[in-house]
Amino acid sequence: MKAVILNEAGGVENLQFTEIEKPMISDNEVLVKVISISINPVDVKARGYEGVLNWIFEDKRPVILGWDISGEVIETGKNVTEFKTGDEVFGMVNFFGSGKAYAEYVAAPAAHLALKPENTTHQQAAAAAMAASTAYQALVHVAKIKQGDKVLIHAASGGVGHMAVQIAKHFGAYVIGVSSAKNRNFVLSSGADEHIDYTTENFRDKLQNIDVVIDTIQGETLQDSVDVVRRHGIIVTLPSPEIPEEVKTKAEQKKVNIEFMMVESHTKTIREISDLLKKTILKPAVYKTFSFEDIRNAHLEVETNHVVGKVIVNI
């Protein structure tokens, strides 16, 4: 089968095309013929930085990057009862770990997959896997969102951001989305009640008594977010567990909780996402699609940090 391997971190030229054997599945796995994959920021960081690559894959080389897949089941392990050959499925495979999504076929734990709704394309399903799982776990499991909460979402036009807007609205929150002016209509059409243009406005000057912040940026954005959160409110921060001491101190003084979260492959999460897609509560935005042979340019697109929605590769 076709696959893309990585021997060492660096530029996109390090993504190497090769032919390898189809994976063998275990008793609890299914073999998926992949139709679409999603390129996430973590893919780009793992490809670009040896520290991130070693963090995820330790010293294993070569590796196959990627975690988001959508495709068709062509074989099932003997313990698998929830899927059958011919089912269309999607999911975030083996995160945190080795998902091996950059390939024609992927051996995926059945527990990491859900049925793809008929009203959802493979491209949309792949787009939703990690991004929607991250938004859902951050809002529901960590922040414990409830109806009437005021929720501030940074980078609200990005992959996780636009999913978080939709999920927060589903739970009855008042949602404020931050992005540039050119993405204002997109953020509002995703369900945000209010938009702030970070290029001309400082959200810190406009907001107060926020219950939940979804922080996908950190740095100054995280520090300023502490100022707008109510006492005992929460900031869920996603990029890194390393929170500067001055930010921790400021948050402690204000009695604001800061929680780092890294998404995990989880049966209940991906099946909740499938249900939200089926009910059209979640509508993933596909920004651009690339062919498998053009996967290097897909990485470069994500690297611009100006993607609205998700970048998809069709295998």
C-alpha positions as CSV (number, residue, x, y, z in Angstrom):
1,M,0.0,0.0,0.0
2,K,1.0,3.6,-0.4
3,A,2.2,5.4,2.8
4,V,4.1,8.5,3.8
5,I,6.9,8.0,6.3
6,L,9.1,10.3,8.3
7,N,12.6,9.4,9.3
8,E,13.5,12.7,11.0
9,A,11.9,16.0,11.8
10,G,12.3,18.9,9.5
11,G,10.8,20.5,6.4
12,V,8.0,19.0,4.3
13,E,10.6,17.4,2.0
14,N,11.1,14.9,4.9
15,L,7.7,13.4,4.2
16,Q,8.7,10.5,2.0
17,F,6.3,8.4,-0.2
18,T,6.8,4.7,0.0
19,E,5.2,1.3,-0.5
20,I,4.7,-0.9,2.6
21,E,2.7,-4.0,3.5
22,K,-0.9,-3.5,4.6
23,P,-1.2,-3.6,8.4
24,M,-2.3,-6.7,10.2
25,I,-5.2,-6.2,12.6
26,S,-5.6,-7.5,16.2
27,D,-8.7,-9.0,17.6
28,N,-10.1,-5.6,18.7
29,E,-9.2,-3.7,15.6
30,V,-10.7,-3.1,12.2
31,L,-8.8,-2.5,8.9
32,V,-10.0,0.7,7.3
33,K,-9.5,1.6,3.6
34,V,-8.9,5.3,4.1
35,I,-10.7,7.9,1.9
36,S,-9.9,11.1,3.7
37,I,-7.5,12.3,6.4
38,S,-7.2,15.6,8.3
39,I,-4.0,17.5,8.8
40,N,-3.9,18.9,12.3
41,P,-1.4,21.4,13.9
42,V,0.1,18.5,15.9
43,D,0.9,16.8,12.6
44,V,2.8,19.8,11.5
45,K,4.6,20.2,14.8
46,A,5.6,16.5,14.9
47,R,6.9,16.7,11.4
48,G,8.8,20.0,12.0
49,Y,10.3,19.5,15.5
50,E,12.4,16.6,16.7
51,G,11.3,17.3,20.3
52,V,7.6,16.9,19.5
53,L,8.4,13.9,17.3
54,N,10.3,12.2,20.1
55,W,7.6,13.2,22.6
56,I,5.0,11.3,20.6
57,F,6.9,8.4,19.1
58,E,9.9,8.1,21.4
59,D,12.9,6.8,19.4
60,K,10.8,4.8,16.8
61,R,11.8,5.5,13.2
62,P,10.6,5.7,10.6
63,V,7.1,6.8,11.7
64,I,3.8,7.3,9.9
65,L,2.1,10.5,11.0
66,G,-1.6,11.3,11.3
67,W,-4.5,10.4,13.5
68,D,-7.8,11.5,11.7
69,I,-9.3,9.1,9.3
70,S,-12.5,8.5,7.5
71,G,-13.1,5.5,5.2
72,E,-14.6,2.0,4.8
73,V,-14.1,-1.1,7.0
74,I,-12.7,-4.0,4.9
75,E,-11.8,-6.4,7.7
76,T,-12.8,-6.8,11.4
77,G,-11.0,-8.5,14.3
78,K,-12.7,-11.5,15.9
79,N,-13.8,-9.5,19.0
80,V,-15.3,-6.6,17.1
81,T,-19.1,-6.7,17.1
82,E,-20.0,-3.0,16.5
83,F,-18.7,-2.8,12.9
84,K,-18.9,-5.0,9.9
85,T,-17.2,-5.0,6.5
86,G,-18.6,-2.2,4.3
87,D,-19.4,0.2,7.2
88,E,-18.3,3.7,6.7
89,V,-16.4,4.9,9.8
90,F,-14.3,7.8,11.1
91,G,-12.3,8.6,14.1
92,M,-9.1,9.8,15.8
93,V,-6.9,6.8,16.0
94,N,-4.5,6.1,18.8
95,F,-4.0,9.6,20.1
96,F,-1.8,10.1,22.1
97,G,0.4,7.6,20.2
98,S,0.9,6.2,16.7
99,G,-2.2,6.6,14.5
100,K,-0.4,5.9,11.2
101,A,-3.1,7.7,9.2
102,Y,-0.9,8.7,6.3
103,A,-1.6,5.5,4.4
104,E,-4.1,3.7,2.2
105,Y,-5.1,1.3,5.0
106,V,-5.1,1.9,8.8
107,A,-5.5,-0.7,11.5
108,A,-7.7,1.1,14.0
109,P,-9.0,0.1,17.4
110,A,-12.8,-0.3,17.1
111,A,-13.1,1.7,20.3
112,H,-11.6,4.8,18.5
113,L,-14.2,4.8,15.7
114,A,-17.8,5.7,15.0
115,L,-20.1,5.2,12.1
116,K,-20.0,8.0,9.7
117,P,-23.5,9.6,9.3
118,E,-25.0,9.4,5.8
119,N,-25.4,13.2,5.8
120,T,-21.7,13.7,6.4
121,T,-19.0,13.4,3.7
122,H,-15.7,11.6,4.4
123,Q,-14.0,14.9,4.2
124,Q,-16.2,16.4,6.8
125,A,-15.9,13.4,9.1
126,A,-12.1,13.5,8.9
127,A,-12.3,17.2,9.7
128,A,-14.4,16.6,12.8
129,A,-12.3,13.7,14.4
130,M,-9.6,15.4,16.4
131,A,-10.9,19.0,16.3
132,A,-14.4,18.2,17.5
133,S,-13.1,15.7,20.0
134,T,-10.8,18.3,21.4
135,A,-13.5,21.0,21.6
136,Y,-16.0,18.5,23.2
137,Q,-13.6,17.1,25.8
138,A,-12.5,20.7,26.7
139,L,-16.0,22.1,27.1
140,V,-17.8,19.1,28.5
141,H,-15.3,17.0,30.4
142,V,-13.0,19.7,31.7
143,A,-15.0,22.9,31.8
144,K,-18.3,21.1,32.6
145,I,-20.2,23.7,30.4
146,K,-23.8,24.4,31.4
147,Q,-26.6,26.4,29.9
148,G,-26.2,30.1,30.3
149,D,-22.4,30.0,30.6
150,K,-20.5,32.9,29.0
151,V,-17.9,31.2,26.8
152,L,-14.9,32.9,25.2
153,I,-13.3,31.0,22.3
154,H,-10.0,32.2,20.9
155,A,-9.1,31.5,17.3
156,A,-12.8,30.8,16.7
157,S,-12.4,30.4,13.0
158,G,-9.8,27.6,13.3
159,G,-10.3,23.8,13.4
160,V,-10.9,23.4,17.2
161,G,-12.3,26.9,17.5
162,H,-15.2,26.6,15.0
163,M,-16.1,23.2,16.5
164,A,-16.1,24.7,20.0
165,V,-18.4,27.5,19.0
166,Q,-21.0,25.0,17.7
167,I,-20.7,22.7,20.7
168,A,-20.9,25.5,23.2
169,K,-24.0,26.8,21.5
170,H,-25.5,23.3,21.6
171,F,-25.1,23.3,25.3
172,G,-26.9,26.7,25.6
173,A,-23.9,29.0,26.2
174,Y,-23.5,32.6,25.2
175,V,-20.5,32.4,22.9
176,I,-18.0,35.1,22.1
177,G,-15.6,34.2,19.3
178,V,-12.3,35.9,18.7
179,S,-10.8,36.0,15.2
180,S,-9.7,38.5,12.5
181,A,-12.3,40.7,10.9
182,K,-12.2,38.8,7.6
183,N,-13.5,35.7,9.4
184,R,-16.2,37.5,11.4
185,N,-19.1,36.3,9.3
186,F,-17.8,32.7,9.5
187,V,-17.6,32.8,13.3
188,L,-21.0,34.3,13.6
189,S,-22.5,31.8,11.1
190,S,-21.0,29.0,13.2
191,G,-23.2,30.2,16.1
192,A,-21.3,32.8,18.0
193,D,-23.4,35.5,19.7
194,E,-20.6,38.0,19.6
195,H,-17.4,38.6,17.6
196,I,-14.2,40.3,18.6
197,D,-11.6,41.3,16.0
198,Y,-8.2,40.7,17.7
199,T,-6.5,43.0,15.1
200,T,-8.3,46.1,16.2
201,E,-9.7,45.3,19.7
202,N,-8.4,43.8,22.9
203,F,-10.9,41.4,24.3
204,R,-9.6,42.2,27.8
205,D,-11.1,45.7,27.4
206,K,-14.5,44.5,26.4
207,L,-15.3,41.5,28.5
208,Q,-15.7,40.5,32.1
209,N,-17.3,37.6,34.2
210,I,-16.5,35.0,31.6
211,D,-17.3,31.5,32.8
212,V,-15.2,29.4,30.4
213,V,-12.3,30.3,28.1
214,I,-11.0,27.9,25.4
215,D,-7.4,29.0,24.7
216,T,-5.8,27.6,21.6
217,I,-3.0,30.2,21.5
218,Q,-1.3,30.8,25.0
219,G,1.3,33.5,25.4
220,E,-0.3,37.0,25.9
221,T,-3.7,35.6,25.0
222,L,-3.6,33.3,28.0
223,Q,-2.4,36.0,30.4
224,D,-5.1,38.5,29.2
225,S,-7.7,35.8,29.5
226,V,-7.2,35.6,33.3
227,D,-8.4,39.2,33.5
228,V,-11.8,38.5,32.0
229,V,-12.7,35.3,33.8
230,R,-15.0,35.4,36.9
231,R,-13.8,34.1,40.2
232,H,-13.7,30.2,40.1
233,G,-14.2,30.3,36.3
234,I,-12.0,28.2,34.1
235,I,-9.5,28.5,31.2
236,V,-8.9,25.3,29.3
237,T,-5.6,25.8,27.5
238,L,-4.6,23.4,24.7
239,P,-1.2,24.2,23.1
240,S,1.2,23.3,26.0
241,P,1.2,22.1,29.6
242,E,3.9,24.7,30.4
243,I,2.1,27.7,31.9
244,P,4.4,30.6,32.9
245,E,4.7,31.1,36.6
246,E,3.5,34.7,36.4
247,V,0.3,33.5,34.8
248,K,-0.2,30.8,37.4
249,T,0.3,33.4,40.2
250,K,-2.1,35.9,38.6
251,A,-4.7,33.1,38.2
252,E,-4.3,32.0,41.8
253,Q,-4.7,35.5,43.1
254,K,-7.9,35.9,41.1
255,K,-9.1,32.4,42.0
256,V,-9.3,31.5,38.3
257,N,-8.7,27.8,37.3
258,I,-6.3,27.1,34.4
259,E,-6.4,23.5,33.1
260,F,-4.2,22.1,30.4
261,M,-5.9,19.4,28.3
262,M,-4.7,17.1,25.7
263,V,-7.4,15.3,23.7
264,E,-7.5,11.5,24.0
265,S,-9.1,8.9,21.7
266,H,-12.2,7.8,23.5
267,T,-15.2,5.7,22.4
268,K,-17.9,7.9,24.0
269,T,-16.4,11.1,22.6
270,I,-16.2,10.0,19.0
271,R,-19.7,8.5,19.1
272,E,-21.1,11.8,20.6
273,I,-19.4,13.6,17.7
274,S,-21.1,11.2,15.2
275,D,-24.5,11.9,16.8
276,L,-23.9,15.7,16.6
277,L,-23.0,15.3,12.9
278,K,-26.0,13.2,12.2
279,K,-28.3,15.8,13.9
280,T,-26.5,18.6,11.9
281,I,-25.6,20.3,15.2
282,L,-22.0,20.1,14.1
283,K,-21.1,21.3,10.6
284,P,-17.3,20.9,10.0
285,A,-15.8,23.5,7.6
286,V,-13.4,22.1,5.0
287,Y,-11.1,24.9,4.0
288,K,-9.0,23.1,1.3
289,T,-8.5,19.6,0.1
290,F,-5.4,18.1,-1.3
291,S,-4.5,14.8,-3.0
292,F,-2.3,12.3,-1.1
293,E,0.5,13.1,-3.5
294,D,0.2,16.7,-2.5
295,I,0.4,16.1,1.2
296,R,3.4,18.3,1.6
297,N,1.5,21.4,0.4
298,A,-1.3,20.4,2.9
299,H,1.3,20.7,5.7
300,L,2.4,24.1,4.4
301,E,-1.2,25.3,4.3
302,V,-1.7,24.4,8.0
303,E,1.6,26.0,8.8
304,T,0.3,29.4,7.7
305,N,-1.9,29.5,10.8
306,H,-4.6,31.1,8.7
307,V,-6.8,28.1,8.0
308,V,-10.5,28.6,8.4
309,G,-11.8,25.2,9.4
310,K,-9.8,22.2,8.4
311,V,-7.3,21.1,5.7
312,I,-8.2,17.6,4.3
313,V,-6.2,15.1,2.2
314,N,-7.9,12.6,0.0
315,I,-6.1,9.3,-0.2
